[in-house]
Amino acid sequence: MAAAAIKIGEEATAKRAFAWVIDWPGWCRAGKTAILAREAIVDIAPRYAEVAALAGLTPPSPADVGSLDRIESVPGDASTDFGVPHVITDLDRRPTAAAEADRLAGLVEAAWAYLDTVAAATPAELRKGPRGGGRDRDKMLEHIIEADHAYGREIGVRMAAGSLDDRAAVDTERAAVLAVLREPSDGTPLTGRKWPLRYAARRIAWHALDHAWEMQDRSDQ
């Protein structure tokens, strides 16, 4: 029997698209078109497998499966154009049982652990982009910490923000976020705000890994 194809979701505008593997938070890539975004998630699969391994999991391998099955496609918006997978989809609103919530939270935790490992091996100054842009390592890490603080508020976590100089606060806030993500959910927005559990997991993991992989690509890792 042939292996099942890898199930993916997409959001796209005329300028940019994101593709992600359903139920594997952080396995998400952007491209100028949906086709290029799909190619990018296949290309990043070996690196994502390293993340999943930190959570004790093995994701499907494009080399073994050989095909992608787009089971959800939604129009993007201005945030998509800016570079953020912003649209909450019907699949994000599925209920999440306790075991699956724990699995998704474990992958978010693994994304943070992977980021920390990459950052520790990354030089402070990174190669600039073709137009001379791009944050250096510490500026990027501060940006991630600030974004994670905002993400935490989206799911009801309200505590003092951490920083590179206050790693204890970063770890405390991450632990609180993971505690929320590990709770089963009926698929409605967490704490009555906007993000359902599955979207929160994929958004948080995407951001951590997107910058971890950027660090690798802009250094000698």
Number of C-alpha atoms within 10 A of each C-alpha: 3 6 10 13 16 18 17 21 21 26 24 24 18 12 14 23 26 30 28 25 24 21 21 23 27 26 28 30 25 26 19 15 17 22 13 17 23 24 16 19 23 21 13 14 18 14 13 23 17 17 26 22 13 16 19 12 14 13 18 17 15 16 10 11 13 12 15 18 12 17 12 15 16 14 12 22 17 12 13 20 18 11 13 18 26 17 17 18 17 12 15 22 18 16 17 21 14 14 12 18 23 19 19 26 27 22 26 31 22 23 29 20 17 22 23 15 12 19 19 11 13 20 18 13 14 18 16 13 10 7 6 7 9 15 16 17 22 15 14 17 20 15 15 18 21 16 15 23 22 14 18 22 15 19 21 16 18 14 13 11 17 20 17 13 9 10 13 12 16 19 12 14 22 20 13 15 26 19 14 20 27 20 16 16 21 13 19 16 19 18 14 11 12 14 22 26 29 28 25 26 27 25 22 22 26 23 20 24 27 17 19 23 18 16 26 16 12 18 17 11 11
